[in-house]
Amino acid sequence: MNKNWRKNVILFLTSQTISLFGSSLVQYAIMWYITLETQSGVMMTISAICGFLPMFFISPFAGVWADRYNRKMLIIMSDTMIAAATLILAILFLMGYDPLWLLFLISAIRALGGGIQMPAVGAFLPQIVPEDKLTKVSGINGSVQALIMLVSPMLSGALLTIATIETIFFIDVVTAVIGVLTLLFFLKVPVHAKALKKQETSYFSDMRMGLEYIKNHSYVKKFFLFCAFFFFLITPVAFLTPLQVTRSFGNDVWRLTAIEVAFSIGMMMGGIVMASWGGFKNKIHTMTLSCLAIGVCTVAFGLISNFWLYAIIMGVSGLTIPLFNTPSTVLLQEKVEPDFLGRVFGVMGMISSSIMPLGMIIFGPLADIVKIEWLLIGTGVLLFIQGFFLIGDKVLVEAGEPVTKPEL
């Protein structure tokens, strides 16, 4: 491991944080624009599909790319693609061309960039971070990202009241350029071994080998199956709560800002907890605690009629997310061989990007005929029950045990 790994981690996280800041501004601006303009479950469903489905199609290819090619350059290329799409959107809006479908199209292009970036980042971090520091660095990264998510909705909401949406688009372009230049000129990391070798197998052989690896890996296979059900059940709380707020409490931008701020504060605190505490010795126990808590919070969203109590529960739910995301990501980074990391994270991207839009195809239209509160109560109960399946699986629990290093 490079002796300058701390410097490399700081540079990498800095570039990603700057880029994420602009992306978050655009994400909230688009989401709120669609929510406030339409107040339609169908429109929210289309938005979610456009924001995730492209990731499903690109992820298997992106996973192979992350194992075959320079991961840093893949991250740079994806950031550049997202910035270019946002720049075109800003120019078209300035020219007065602003149909709703254009926002859907740009969301799809941004999702393609995200689909390329996810496996590359997941596989790149273990290149620059020592294994025993992965949990701490992931926790710090989660806190930094949550801090950005805390600032960006407030700033986005403020900008939408005093400036045009085009202003936010241009800010995203500038932050993406800064992030890309930071990676390009300041972060010096050797390319991983497989990318330096002449590729002996075909592209599709690599993809097939990755799928075989997952199929034969007892932990990864079972964990991915768990995630498929988890992502489906979490869809209503992830996508329909802004719509619920506009219908039940009022269609004010500040209310949408408030719940996003509360969620981000919770996520920031959760990241700090994971960076300092690290979770239980067995990572599956930490993930189970998170799953149970998310289930309880989701049920609470369906029962609470006071907005400020709703916002507090939103903060608690945000705190639980790093308790699931951090150990689950680190476990994959620890258990999967380096040459297969890109493909494994690529399949993970496929699962998350296909299951949640599938969930929205069902829950989105349902939200126009059934109260969102009932959907949240039902899925919350099922999420709580699923937590016991996680801790009850011997393969998963054994995989979660801490790795014991042999004495030299």
Salt bridges, closest charged atoms under 4 A:
ASP67 OD1 - ARG71 NH2 3.18
ASP67 OD2 - ARG343 NE 2.68
GLU131 OE2 - LYS405 NZ 3.47
ASP172 OD2 - ARG110 NH1 2.80
ASP206 OD2 - ARG68 NH1 2.90
ASP206 OD2 - LYS194 NZ 3.71
ASP206 OD1 - ARG343 NH1 3.87
ASP252 OD2 - ARG255 NE 3.04
GLU334 OE1 - LYS283 NZ 3.62
ASP368 OD1 - ARG247 NH2 2.71
ASP393 OD2 - LYS222 NZ 3.11
